[in-house]
Amino acid sequence: MPTPASPGRDGTAGPGRDGTAGPGRDGTAGPGRDGTAPAGWPEEVRPPGAPDWERTAVAWLYDLVPPEYRTHEVLRRYPVLLARFAADHVAAGLEAARAGWRTVRVELADELPPEAMEAAMAAYEREGTRLAAAARAVGLVGGALRGERWAPRL
């Protein structure tokens, strides 16, 4: 099984690194067309340009952040800013999962039985994978909110 601590594109280690290029770096972003969503696009969000797509994007972004973010008028008014806040929040969670994965064996070695430690490691790996996918999806949604579109690959 590959370890989740392998280095990612930016040289940091931890769970959830897939090494894929983001929008604009792999030739799929740019002068695309409405109604097309790239790989990694969240299922809960309609494709860019589809009716109500921005409403579904905002609802999905709010699902990723603490409920208190809904009280900030500026985030309701500017979805692209909400995407930025969501990206920062997800990135912090991903870094926490990576740090936990790196340190839990040492910090709780005397506190947990081996089966609990293995379950903890597995939980950190799953959470890291989930958060890495969310980070990519937030980047895609944020790009679409800024006007990026994708062309379907043949």
C-alpha positions in Angstrom: 0.0 0.0 0.0 1.4 3.4 -0.9 2.2 5.6 2.1 0.3 8.8 2.4 3.5 10.6 3.4 4.9 10.6 -0.1 5.9 14.1 -1.3 3.3 16.1 -3.3 3.9 18.7 -6.0 4.8 21.3 -3.5 7.2 19.1 -1.6 5.1 18.6 1.5 4.2 15.2 2.7 1.0 13.6 4.0 -2.1 11.9 3.0 -4.1 12.7 0.0 -1.5 13.6 -2.6 -2.3 12.5 -6.1 0.1 14.7 -8.1 -2.5 15.7 -10.6 -2.3 19.1 -12.2 -5.0 21.6 -11.5 -7.1 23.7 -13.9 -5.0 25.7 -16.3 -1.9 23.6 -15.9 -3.1 20.5 -17.8 -4.5 22.2 -20.8 -8.2 21.6 -19.9 -9.0 25.1 -18.6 -9.3 28.2 -20.6 -11.5 28.8 -23.6 -13.8 25.9 -22.9 -17.6 26.1 -22.9 -20.5 26.3 -20.5 -22.0 23.1 -19.2 -18.8 21.2 -19.1 -17.2 20.2 -15.8 -13.7 18.8 -15.5 -12.7 15.6 -13.7 -12.8 16.2 -9.9 -15.8 18.5 -10.2 -18.1 18.0 -7.1 -21.3 16.0 -7.9 -23.4 18.4 -5.8 -22.5 21.3 -8.1 -24.1 21.7 -11.5 -21.6 22.4 -14.3 -20.6 26.0 -15.0 -23.1 27.8 -17.1 -26.0 25.4 -16.3 -29.1 27.0 -14.8 -28.6 27.7 -11.1 -25.0 26.4 -11.1 -23.7 29.3 -8.9 -26.4 28.6 -6.3 -25.4 25.0 -6.1 -21.7 26.0 -5.9 -22.4 28.4 -3.1 -24.4 25.8 -1.2 -21.7 23.2 -1.6 -18.9 25.7 -0.5 -20.9 26.5 2.6 -21.1 22.8 3.4 -17.3 22.7 3.6 -16.8 25.5 6.1 -17.9 26.2 9.7 -21.5 27.3 10.0 -20.4 30.7 11.4 -19.2 31.6 7.9 -22.8 32.1 6.8 -23.0 35.1 9.1 -20.4 37.1 7.0 -22.3 39.2 4.5 -19.2 39.6 2.3 -19.1 35.9 1.7 -22.8 35.8 0.7 -22.2 38.7 -1.6 -19.0 37.5 -3.3 -19.0 33.7 -4.0 -15.4 33.9 -5.3 -14.4 35.1 -1.8 -16.3 32.3 -0.3 -14.4 29.9 -2.5 -11.1 31.4 -1.2 -12.3 31.0 2.4 -13.3 27.4 1.7 -9.9 26.7 0.1 -8.1 28.0 3.1 -10.3 26.0 5.5 -9.9 22.8 3.6 -6.2 23.3 3.3 -5.9 23.7 7.1 -7.9 20.5 7.6 -5.6 18.7 5.2 -2.5 19.9 6.9 -4.0 18.8 10.3 -4.6 15.3 8.9 -1.1 15.2 7.6 0.3 16.3 10.9 -1.8 13.8 12.8 -0.7 11.0 10.5 3.0 11.9 11.0 2.8 12.3 14.8 0.1 10.0 16.3 2.3 6.9 16.6 4.8 8.8 18.7 2.5 11.0 20.7 0.0 8.2 21.6 2.2 5.1 21.5 1.7 4.4 25.2 -2.0 5.4 25.2 -3.5 3.3 22.5 -3.5 -0.5 21.8 -2.0 -1.5 18.4 -5.5 -2.0 16.8 -6.6 1.5 17.8 -3.4 2.9 16.4 -3.9 1.2 13.1 -7.5 2.4 13.0 -6.3 5.9 13.8 -3.8 5.8 10.9 -6.4 4.5 8.6 -8.8 7.3 9.6 -6.1 9.9 9.0 -5.5 8.4 5.6 -9.2 8.4 4.6 -9.6 12.0 5.9 -6.5 13.1 4.0 -7.8 11.6 0.8 -11.2 13.2 1.3 -9.7 16.6 2.0 -7.3 16.4 -0.9 -10.2 15.7 -3.3 -12.2 18.5 -1.7 -9.2 20.9 -2.1 -9.1 20.1 -5.8 -12.8 20.5 -6.2 -12.8 23.8 -4.4 -10.0 25.0 -6.8 -12.1 23.9 -9.8 -15.3 25.6 -8.4 -13.3 28.8 -7.5 -11.9 28.8 -11.0 -15.3 28.5 -12.5 -16.6 31.3 -10.3 -13.8 33.4 -11.8 -14.9 32.6 -15.3 -12.7 29.6 -16.2 -14.4 27.0 -18.5 -13.3 23.5 -19.5 -13.4 21.8 -22.9 -14.4 18.1 -22.8 -11.6 15.7 -23.5 -12.0 13.3 -26.3 
